[in-house]
Amino acid sequence: MMRKLAMLAALLATPVAAQDFSEGSEAKSWNLYAEVPAKFEARVVDVLCELTGDCPDNCGAGTRQMGLVRTADDVLVLAMKNSQPAFTGAAEELAPFCNEVVEVDGLLLEDDELGARNVYLVQRIKAADADWIKANTWTKKWAAKHPEAKGKGPWFRRDPRVKEITGREGYLGLGLEEDATYAEENF
């Protein structure tokens, strides 16, 4: 428990001197504020398990947020997206490597003024004794899970979960009547 609290404190604390993980990185810029290329070795973890001890088999089989505990400094890095355009996919890309040590390459977002630190956009993953793989499979995996949602346009317009929620709560999340009022007043 003390280790987990120390990890959480390290994640939230402002680093005294940030390490440079950019050497050897081939990450492609997204032109995001505070992005820096970062390539490092880390153990793939279930974030909720690391912080609370709630640890299902196989890191929740891709249903939980995944993180990276860097081997260089034992810091928990939050993997928030893969290399595809939408801010999705990191958990899906990392789940097959649950509790394994891998090398990752991507973009690290850190800005002390904004309170952003250890937020990661994974672009490539390399397991031990394997070649680099691109972290870009989320859309294909989503399509395989939702064959009924075939069609044109962005995936989220066709996702059954999104359609169910917006059908019930509206696009603004305030209810269907509020959506109708907003549309009437603004369009």
Buried (B, 14 or more C-beta within 10 A) or exposed (E): EEEBEEBBEBBEEEEEEBEEBBEEBEBEEBEEEBBBBBBBBBBBBBBBBBBEEEBEEBBBEBEBBBBBBBEEEEBBBBBBBBBBEEEBBBBBBBBBBBEBBBBBBBBBBBEEEEEEBBBBBBBBBBBEEEEBBEBBBBBEBBEEEBEEBEEEEEBBEBBEEBEEEBEEBBBEEEEBEBBEEBEEEEE
